[in-house]
Amino acid sequence: MIIEVADLTKDFSRPDVRPGRFAGTRSLFTRARKVTRAVDGISFQIDDGELIGFLGPNGAGKSTTIKMLTGILVPTSGTVTVAGQVPWRDRRRNARTIGAVFGQRTQLWYDLPLRNSFEIIRDLYSMDPATYRTRLGEFTELLDLDEFIDTPVRSLSLGQRMRGDLVAAMLYAPRILYLDEPTVGLDVVAKGKIREFVAEINAGRGTTVILTTHDMDDVERLCRRVVIIDHGKILYEGDVGMLKAQYVTSRDVVVHCTDFDATTISSPFAQVVSADTFKATLRFDPEVTAAPKVVHDLTSRYPITDLSLLEPDLEDVIRQLYTERTPVPARGTGA
Amino acid sequence: MPVDTLSTRLTGLRGFYRAGYQSVLAYRADLLFGIVGLVIQATLTVVVWRVLFTGHDQVAGIGSATAVAYAVLAACLQAVVMPWQFSSLPLRVMRGQIGVDMIRPRSLISQNLAQAGGTMVGRLPLGAAGLVTGLALGAVKAPHSVLDLLVSVVSMALGVANILTINLLVSMTAFWTLEIGGIMILYRFGSAFLSGALIPLWFMPEWLQPIISWLPFQAQIYAPLSIWFGTRHGADLVGTLALQLAWVMVLFLLLQLVWRRAVHRVVVLGG
């Protein structure tokens, strides 16, 4: 276990200002405070070398949890151990164990060329020059930094800046990497590059990665296990495949045809959910009938030109989970 | 994993120090305008103070030449150490960047002090331009002896340490109030006046002088310059340096205390 979280809670308090006359002036003098519980007694564990997705809707408490794991925030109660240390108590030692990329903020020096930021980080983590050169060389190649490494950070595009931030977080080879929405606002190519890099440092270098994202493609491509939280509580913790299996009780098959009217199509194993002249969508329950059986039935009885089985969509599952907001018992490989 | 030794600490701080001066040098045009500005400021200072002294040999026991030289040197020092603009801390707290700073392997205090030190070094050309102007106009005179020069350099270093610490201390109020524009204006005015950057303390009313002489601000500019001009001797000189050193230590302790309180108040804004 590299990260252990037990009964973690964080309250925020701010002045409680009631609306009405002179609300602004009263706010200067009020002593009443309003307490909001951002994280409410969550517990989970992360294994060394895991790549875990940490999901939840906006305001669910994800970032607050990550900030407690990184040692930025001090929890109200509960315990966190990261590589054997309490992050906020031994902030400096913890800093050498972790790397972090916060999508909305940068750790690079805004006024300076990217290369200078890397040199500052080299100094900050007392890296020896040879290791620094080798690693920077590898990362430059992996993320195509060559064309903009000497450009001031303020002039970089978001995708370039994010790649720079990833390198800055990984240069000193931390054991754990926190990624807080690393692909937010990026184009498809930039997202792809970043996912490739994250997969590489996890599989190739054994770095434990905690990924916070709203992009289900990130999750599907990178994570095997997820922790989903909402209103500061854990909704689900476990395998991505199992989550889908639990939520997706039906699958869709789409058939295309040119030689007959698709609206006439029917099957004993599946129900037609939509159909027009050239295309029909049928839904079946995979627990009752296996997909090959449905496919065989359709292809043997109709002259079909094309057929596709739709993969269960994680986005739909998550949407359903967020809407229902009831915890799901963990199944699969979850701790 | 490197162990936290003195050498790794210094290397880490070197990184921030570099970030400081490189950030100044990154805006060359700004630096150039600053240099031109200081040449003009030094020239005007000399002209105006000379006019003020017309018809008076001495005011409050201070001769015209000393007063003019003081004004020029104070302007140079002020341009280099500009006490109220160094710390990017309030902005970083407001933008939530502070979270990034807190996961660095050096303390927030040393990061900020090292970077401010770098910024100051980056601004040295401004002070040099003012000094050269003052020398060219025959307004600046060297200290009476090499010893006076050395002691005033030591005193300047203490003054700089004092400025950097107070500046960071004031910036840290951002953890409590976020918007610190008002506090900064007060601090800017107070320190410019009380440090002797605008008017030497010699010219302050007599009832005010003993109060100001115990405050930390006079240690910033007035103390080193009064040593430069040889107005302090023996016990007075030692006392001045001791008071400067004491203030640096007190302020540094205060900084640690405030940071310890602030760390519990950190709310990283915006997700």
Interface residues (C-beta under 8 A of the other chain):
Chain A: F12 N58 S63 K67 T70 G71 I72 L73 V74 R91 R92 R93 N94 A95 R96 T97 I98 A100 F102 Q104 R105 T106 Q107 W109 D111 L112 N116 E119 I120 I121 R122 D123 L124 Y125 S126 P152
Chain B: M1 P2 D4 S7 T8 T11 G12 R14 G15 F16 R18 A19 Q22 S23 A26 Y27 R95 G96 Q97 G99 V100 M102 I103 R104 P105 R106 S107 V263 H264 V266 V267 V268 G270 G271
